[in-house]
Amino acid sequence: VWERLISPNVLALTTSAVGKAQFRFLKRFVKTVNMCLDMDGPGRQGVLSFIEYNADYFNIRNIKYPSLRKGDKDLGDLWKRWGDEKFRKYFLNNWR
């Protein structure tokens, strides 16, 4: 969803941590990392851990988003409730 609606430069994670190969790629090619992980405990901890250990290498942005209903925890939940246009407007106005 993020790649299609917000920015084409996306590195998707399957866990709440950046892998070694992904880190090497980021370190080689980017200066700013926009972290937008799930809003649950592991997602938040993954962002904080990445910031703690990598703030010397990157400008890191911790992107948060609202939980509209109890149980919502990821971007997919938000997108399903808001749809394309509202989702796009929210993040374009709040993440840069």
N, C-alpha and C positions, 0 to 999 in steps of 0.2 A: 504494500500500500504506500509506504513512504517513498519508495523509488518512483512510483508512477505519479504520485500527486505532489511531492515536495521537492525532491532532489534526486538526480540520477546517480549520484556518487554514494552508493550504499554498500556496506560490508555487513552482511547478515550473520548473526551468531545463532548457534543452536543451543547455547547454554548461556549462563550469566557471566561468562568469562571470555576474554580474548585469548585464542590459542597462540602458540609460539610462532607459527607461520604467519598468522594474521598480524601479529605484533610486528614481525620483521617487515611485512608489506607496508603497514601503516608508517613505521619509522622511516622507511625509505621514500615514501611518496606523499605524505601529508604533514601539515603543521597543526591543523585543527581537527579535533575529533569531537563529533556531536554524539554523545551517548544517550540513547533513548531505549532503555530496556524496560521490561515489565515493572509495574508499580508494586509488585509483591515484595516480600522480604529478600529473597534471593536476587531479584533484579536490582533492587536498590543497593544491596551489599556489593553486587558486581560492579556497579558504577562507582561506588565509593572506594572500592579496592583498586580499580583501574586508576582513579584519580590519585590515590595515595602513592601508588608505585610508579606512576608514569607522568606526573605533572612536570617533571624536568624535561621531558621529551616533546610534549604536546601542549597546545592550548586546548583544554578539555571543557566542553559544555555539558552540563548535566540537565538534559531535557526532561521535564516532568509534564504530566498531563492529567486532567481530572478523571476521577472515577465517577461515572454517572449513576451507577447502581451497585449495590453490594455484590461482590463477586467479580466485578469487572477488574481486570488486572493488566490487560495488554492493549496495544494499539488497535488490534483487530476488533476488540469489543467496542472501543470508542468509534472507530470508523463505521461499524455496523449500525450504531445508534445515530450517528451524525450524517453519514453519507459523504460523498466526495467533496462537495463544495464547502460545507461547513468545516470539515476536517482540514482541507487545504488552507482555508482562510485563517483558522486558529493557529496552525503551525507556522505559516508564513509570517504572521504577525507576532509570534511569541518565541521563535527559536533563533532568530538572527541577531 
